[in-house]
């Protein structure tokens, strides 16, 4: 097979970036401006990356609407993370926030404005003034199309900087040598079906999330965890994969996202009795409590028979009281989504919503410079030549639950940090390392096996069963028995993935082959999630397990969180399907540690 590798076409770059969303393009902009030869691979046209779907805003303590400080943002993020976020990385992100937002403004991003010309900011779930005292307006918004504005701005800037885009290409595997260094990727040109070796002095994964492991998801169909699959197959563990955020307001029966910006602008949630129930669960923040909290409260109302509709299976979000002018000015996309997906005019009537899978807090473990790390002998060891940013990475600024608007901030801060670190490593004066002789063997064997298949299941049949199983066994509320059963079910589905049948053997734009390769990535993420979840015997952030629920005043496990045993990061290893753990960083860079406390809102 090594002779086959010799015949594969090769291309050399200083840096290969996999993914052309917000984080990938923020990094590529830094690199291209520094004169490095950069290739950015994307399965879809860059402006169709999933960042385009982000609605609500990007957080930064600009203080344009009322007093604000980065320390308050820092505190909110740690509390939101349920004390699983690394406090050094969180401080770095919150301190950088104003700077990266002003950079985007200077790049031409069309933020909404206040009458005095400053950037408009709206309230958002979990963001408070003075360490939880009251809601604060911190989300810098471009109506409800903030991600759209950001992605288009970054794409334009990258065109100006002459970044090279390889559009409709899919990265398949990392190339790793005997020293453990990453030397590039094996990639598929989807149009022709040709396999390429893309050599790089540095490789950056920016492949986004993997929400398509669940049946009901706000994520695009391209969010198949490709970067995570590549990392897992290359022997790199995946961190904190048990923590998945359910967004409180997905359109009932459609899953399409309605931004938290709705509640930021003043929308309220109502149960079947017409009650504004969040006042019971979160008396201070009400409808603007963090997402994990609101999702569980909604689910609780439905479980206790106070849901809406004939089946009492959803909640209503009401915003007609805001007035048509405000809705059409600040939330135009939401108004369109209401009409198209729920047949509801939001200026006149409420929209049915349910919690829907939205965001992956875990991912590929990295440093603040976005360098990928392995935990060896009690310390982080850098994987030379490999970086990860955005949703596929886990710097651990989100911990067990991400605050809304911190995702767009994460991709800007760490996309830029990755670019700066790569530029600072003086790649121009380095040469490419020699590739191992078997660099492409495993990838070619995977593809050959699919091409040679004569019988077996279709990839999407297996994927559908995986999604149903994950929805059932790793949902908003979990039980130990459900998760344990899920571990067995997903292991059985993994066996089926190994025997997929490719019906279409053609080369040119073979979507059957692409989907089969995506399912091989999805199963890595699904197994990492369910195994990590079943092992964590506590409630923390988005991981809420009925068996471990305790009242807030419990002496050791307030609200079910067990800091003694479980204030640590999970690491899942694919080859052995086993777990290890590493400590949470509780020491910030310059300020005092925020000690753990029971989360109330």
Number of C-alpha atoms within 10 A of each C-alpha: 12 13 10 11 18 14 9 14 11 13 12 16 17 22 27 26 29 28 31 33 30 34 35 32 29 28 29 34 24 22 25 22 17 14 14 19 20 23 23 23 28 24 22 18 15 26 20 18 23 23 27 19 20 22 27 30 32 27 29 28 26 24 16 16 16 12 13 19 16 20 17 19 29 26 23 22 28 28 30 29 25 24 29 28 29 22 27 21 23 25 24 19 25 26 19 19 24 18 14 17 24 15 13 18 15 10 14 16 20 17 22 19 15 12 8 8 8 13 22 22 28 24 25 30 26 25 29 23 20 16 15 18 11 13 22 26 24 29 28 25 26 25 25 27 22 26 24 21 23 29 27 20 20 27 21 14 19 22 13 12 17 15 22 16 20 20 18 16 25 24 26 25 24 28 25 22 16 8 8 14 18 25 27 31 25 21 22 21 20 20 14 13 17 14 23 21 25 22 24 28 23 23 28 30 31 31 32 34 28 30 28 26 31 26 20 22 25 25 24 17 11 20 19 26 28 31 27 29 27 21 23 23 17 17 15 23 26 29 29 28 26 27 26 26 26 27 27 28 30 24 25 21 14 15 22 24 25 27 24 26 26 25 23 21 17 17 19 22 26 24 22 19 10 13 13 17 20 23 14 11 18 18 13 17 22 21 27 26 25 28 26 26 27 24 22 19 19 26 21 14 21 20 12 9 13 22 24 20 13 8 9 16 19 26 29 25 24 22 23 18 15 15 12 16 11 15 22 16 12 21 23 15 18 24 19 16 18 21 14 11 15 18 11 17 18 25 19 13 15 20 25 23 27 25 30 30 26 25 22 27 29 29 31 32 28 24 20 21 21 27 25 27 21 19 16 10 7 10 11 15 15 19 18 18 20 26 29 35 37 30 26 26 32 27 31 29 31 29 30 30 32 30 25 25 25 22 24 24 26 27 25 29 27 28 28 25 20 28 26 16 18 26 18 10 11 10 17 12 6 10 10 15 13 9 17 13 13 17 22 26 14 13 18 18 12 14 16 11 16 21 16 11 14 11 11 14 14 18 24 14 10 18 24 15 17 27 22 14 23 23 19 17 25 26 23 22 18 20 17 19 11 16 23 16 15 25 23 14 18 25 17 12 18 20 11 16 21 13 16 23 22 23 17 12 13 14 14 12 14 15 14 18 23 17 18 22 21 21 26 22 24 27 25 26 28 30 27 30 26 25 23 25 27 23 14 17 18 25 25 27 25 26 24 26 24 14 14 18 16 17 10 15 10 13 8 13 19 18 20 22 28 17 17 9 10 18 21 18 23 25 25 27 19 21 12 8 13 13 17 14 16 16 14 18 18 18 16 17 13 9 11 10 14 15 10 14 12 16 16 15 18
